[in-house]
């Protein structure tokens, strides 16, 4: 079965009448289930993202191999301050990573942002979200919604589809880290921690409901509402033993400093926090530069070097230096200026598309200004990746219309090791990010012909 065949079969089912019924149900279900990012519905298309079993297995295999390489640079960085300087950690981050979190993996739950491409390697990994990976619960519930659409009822006559859920693996990773930290098997008391006003708050509700359905006590709380007293971290009368950290460490430190109650409780060993502060090493976008830097090649096996070459786009810290690009020495800053159309500038540690400058969408003057900014703040430069697209159906004035959408592929990674689940985002713009306002989420299914 070809993927195009399955997609075309789904689209052929969407008569205007069936599309109208499905659109109404999609809207109603998102409203009922709280599938909103801020005030926007999470999904605005009538087809889920389909992936063949072969694509999903390829994704699992190749990401697993790359995660071994990430693990190597993490452990070297943890022990060697000179090597760690390549990642561009800030002073407060250097201070926090001294604390042993009490469990093995710095990021028991994480997400890789990739694109399936047609050129060499077939896959490009552009970012590693090792700190606060969002949307597993959104994806799970969106899959339930799509299963119930009238058009899916017809599609299931000829095709078998299976979702790629993530909530269960998030829970397992949290509990496993907690029990390592505690030293015995015991259920945690979880606090999902982030600012109450964030647009992803509705996902916290979905996670809390799921955790409770599995017999785990859970609350959602704001860092401003917790107290550290008598050796316990408290949210009102709820004693927190495990923090599911969705708040960014940079925001926590910016607003409360290193003596913020949460951070004091973590450093005192009074509470377990997942992901740990050590996640910041690999979360830095410069981690991709560390992987692709020829000076670090000896750390990796031949198989890992092949995977890095195939799947990591050329990435480099922005600084005055001689670097290597496709086997030749380059003077980095003039190279960045001259090759604007093929490059993107990214802050070393930001989210939601903030600070990203796409060279091919920027005039030379603005690009030059962006390079100057990148020299004063930690930035990376990365080779442009060809973004794939697929047609997705929308209901416009009562009629089904197919619109090409760019899409990414975001596998969920657990224990810094294996892929279990996958998210997808769509956009009509090159910056695929729901937070940036230019994209939407869509349920992801593996599809096979019956």
N, C-alpha and C positions, 0 to 999 in steps of 0.2 A: 504493500500500500504506500502510495506517495502522500506526503503531507498536503500537497496542493489538491489532490483528489478529495481528501476529507474536508478541507476548507471549502472547496467549491460545492460539495454536497450539502454542507451546512447552509451556505448562502442561497443555494437553489430552493431550499425549504422556506425561505423568508418571503412569503407573499406579504403584501402590505397588511392584510388582515392579521396573519400570524405574527408579524413583526409588531403590530400595534398592541396585540394582547401581551406579547412578551415584554415590550417596553413598559407597559403599565405595571405589570407584575414586578419587573426589575426595580422600578421607581418605588413601588409600595414596599417591597421587601427591604430595600436599603433604608427606607425611612423607619420601618418597624425594628430593624436590627441595629440601627445606629451606625450604618456604614457611611460615615461622613468624615471628611478631612476638613476640620474647621466647619464651614458652612456648605462645602461642596460635596455632592455625592461622589463616592469613591470611584465608581465605574460609570462610563457614559457610552459604552458600546454594547451591541447585542450578541457578540460572539466571544466565548472564552478564548484564551490563547491555547492552541494545540501544539503538542510536541510528540514526536514519534518515540517509541521505546528506545530506538537506536540513538537518537539525539540525547535522551536523558541519561542513558548509560555512558555515552561518550563524555557528557558533562561531569558525571560522577567520577569517572576514571581519571580524567585530566585534572580536575580540581583537587582530587585526593593527592595526586603526585605533586602539584604545586604547593599544597599545604605542608608537605614534608620540607620543601625548601623554605617556606615561611618559618617553620618551626626551628630550622637550623639557624637562621639569622636572628631569631628571637633569643635563643639560648646564648649565642655568642655575644649579642648586645647586652644581655643581662649581666654577663661576667666581665666584659671589656668596655670600659668607658670610652676609649679611643674609637673602637668600632662603633659604639652606640652613637657617637657624634654624627654619624651619617644620617641618622633619623631626624635630627633637629628637635630634640625634646627641649621644652622650656625648663627653667630652673625649678618651678614648683612640681613639674612632672618628674624631674630627676629626684626630687625629695620623696614623692609618693611611691615611686617604684622600689624604693628601699624596703618597703613593708611587704613581708611575705603574706599573701592573701589566705594561705591555709589550704589551698587546693592546687592541683597540678597545672591546669591550663589557664592562661591569662584571659582567654575568651571562650568559655564553654559554649556560648551561643554567638554566632557571627553570621555575616552575609557577604558574599562576593558579588560584585557588579560586573557582568560580562556582556559581550555581544557575540552572537553567532555570525560569522563572516564567511565569505566565499573564498577569500585569498588564503595564503599558506596558514596551516594550523587549524583553520575552521573556527577558532574561538579567540576572543581578545578579552583579557581581564584588565579593567581600567581602575578599579578601586576595591579596597578591602575594608568593609565596615566591621571593625573588630571591637567597637565600643558599645554602640546602642542600636543594634539592628532592629528596624521596625517592620511591621506589617505581616508577620506570620498569622496572627489571629484574623486580621482583615482577609487574608487570602483564604483561610479555612472557611470562613463564613460566606465569602463571595462564592466559593465553590458550591456550598449548599444552596445558595440562591440560584445559581445557574442550573444546577441539577433540576430544579423545580420549574424552569421556564417552559412554556408551551412548545417552543421550537425544539428544545432538548428532548421532549417526549417523542417527537418525530425522528430526530437524529439518532436516538438510541435504538431504533429498529434495525439500523444497519451498522452502527459503530458502537464499540465499547469504549467508554472513557473512564479514567480513574484520576482522582484528585491527588495532589501532592501536599498533604497536610503538614503543619509544622508545630502546632501548639503542644502536642504530646512530647515532642523532642525538646522543646524549650523547657517544659516542666521537668522532664527527666534530667536535663543538664543542670537546672537549678538545684534540684534535690540532691543530685550526686555531688555537686560542689559543696553544698551545705554539710552533707554527711562526712565528706573528707575533712572539712574545717572543724566539725564537731568531734569527730573521732568515733562516732557510733551511729547506728541507724535510728533515726528519730525524725518525725515530720516537722518541717519548719513552720514558722509563722511569718508569712510573706507580706512585705509592703512593696507595692509597685510605686516607685519614687520618681516623680517629675513635677514640674510646675503645673498648677491646676489649669492654667489658661492655654496650654499648648494645644495645637489643632489635632494632635493624635490622641487626645484624651479618650475618645470613644473606643479606641483599641484597648486601652487599659481596662475599660469596663468588660470587654469581651474576654480578656485574659482572666480578670478576677472571677467572672462567672464560671469560666472553665476550671480554674484551680479549685474553686469551691465545689464544683461538681465531682472533682476527684478526691474530695475529703480533706483538702488543704485550706487552712485558715488564711484569709487574704484580705488586705485593705488596699485602697489607693490613697496615697498621701503626698503632700507637698513638702519639700525640704524645709520650708519656713514654718511648718506646723509640727515638727518633731523636736523632742527634747532628749538630751543625754543626761540622765540623772541616776544616781545610785548604781552605776555600772550597767544600766540598761538603756537602750534606745526606745523611746516611747512616742507613740502617736495617740494622744489622749490617754486612755487606759489600755491601749493595745501595745503589748510588749513585742517589739520586732526582733526576730532572730535571723531573718534573711531578707536582704534588700534585692529586689529585682530592679536594677538601676537602669532607668530609662533617661534620667536627667544626664546632661553632658557634664563631665568633670570640669571642663573649662568654665561653664556657667556656674557650677557649684562653688568653685574657687573664686571666681570673679565677684560673686555676690556675698560670699561668707568667709573667704580666706581659708587657709589650711586648718584653722581652728573651728570651722563650721561643725556643728554637733555630729552630723553623719560621719564626716571624715575622722573626727576624734574617736568616735565609737569604733569605727573600722580599725584604726591604728592600735587601739587598746585591746582589740580582740573580743569586743563585746557583741559584735554583730558580723555576719558574713555578707559580703557584697559581691554580686555577680552582674556584669563583668568586673574584674578587679582593675585597679589603677594601672597594673602592668600591661593592660590591653593597649595602652597608649603607644607602646613601642611599635606594634604592627599596624595600629590604626592610622599612623602617620602616612600620608600619601607617598612620602619619601621611601617607605618600605619597598615600593616597586622599583625605585631607583637603586636601592641596595641590591635587589635581586638581579637587575639587569646590568649592574656595573661590572665591567670585565675584571676589575681588581678583586672582586669577591668570587670569581668563578671556581676557584679551587675548593670552596666549601661544598660544592654540589657534585653529585654523581653525574655520569654522562647522560643518564636518562632524565635527571632533573634539569640539567643544562639545556637539553633538547626541548623540554617542556617550557622552560623560561623563554627561550628563543622563539618558540612557536606562539606562545600565548600572552606574554607580557610586552605591550608596546614599549618602544624605547622611552625611558623616563629618566630625568636627571634633575637634581637640585639646581635651582637658578643661582649661579654665583660666577664670579670671574675665575675661569679655569680652562684648561685644555681637557676636553672629554673625548670619548670615543663614540662614533656613530656609524653603525654598520661596518665596523672593522677599520675605520679611518679616523685619524686624529682631527678634531675640530676645535677652533676657538669658540667657546660656547656662546658668549653673548652676541657677537656678530652673526653666528649661525642662527640663533633664535630670531634676531631681527630680520634676517634675509629670507627665512623660510616660514613666514607668518601663515601662509595658506595651509601648511601641513602640520601646524602645532597648536596646542592648547596650554594655557597657563592655569594652574590650580593652586589655591592656598594649601599649605601642608596639612592643615587641620581645620576644616570647615565642613558644613553640611548644607543640604538644601540648595546646592548650586551657588552658594554665596561666593563671590569673588572670582568665579571661573570666567575666563576670557577665551572665546573661541576665535583663533586667529583668522579663519576663513570668513568670519562674519564681522571683522573689525578692520577699520582703515589703518594705514601705516602710522599715522600720528597717534591714534589711540593705542595701537599696539606698542609703540615706543614708550608711551606713558605707563602702560601696564608692566613693561619690563622694568622700568624704574621702581615701581611699587614692589615688584617681585624681588628686587635687590635690597629693599629695606625691611621686608617681612619674609618669613619662611615660605617659599613657593617651590613648586616643581614645574617643569615643562615636560609635556608628553606628546608623543607622536599621535597625529590624528587617526582615529579609527573609523572605518567605513561603517556607518550605522545601517543595519538592515531594516526593511519595512515590509508590511503585509497589509492587505485590504481588510478593513473592519467595517461592519454594517452599523449604520445609524438610521434612526427614524426621523426624517425631516419633512415637515408639513404632510405627514400621513404616508410618506413613501420611503421605501428602503433605499438608502444610498450607501455605496461602498466608498470609503475614504482611506487612502493609504496612510498608515500610521507607522512611525518609527518605533521599534520595540527593543527592549533590553531583556536580559535573562539573568536572574539574581538567585543563584542557588543558596540555600541555607546550609551553613556548615556548623557541625557540632563537635566539641572537644578539640577544635583545631585540626580535624582529621577527615571527616566524611560528610558527604552531601546527603541530606534527608529533607527533601522539599525544595520548592522553587517558586519565586515570585516573578511577575512580569509587569512592566510599566509601558505605557503607550504615550506617544506624543506626536504632534504635528511639527514640533520644533526639535532642534538638535540636542537641546538640554533636556534629557528625560529625567524629570524629578517632580514628584507630586508636591513636595514642599515649595518648590519654586513656582508653582501655579501653572506649569506648562504641560503637565502630564496627568494621567489617570492610571489607576491600578486595574488589573483584570485578572480573573481567576485563571489558573494554569492547570491544564489536564494533559495526561498522556492518552493518546488516541490510537486505537487499532480497529481494523475492519472485523466485523463478526464473521 
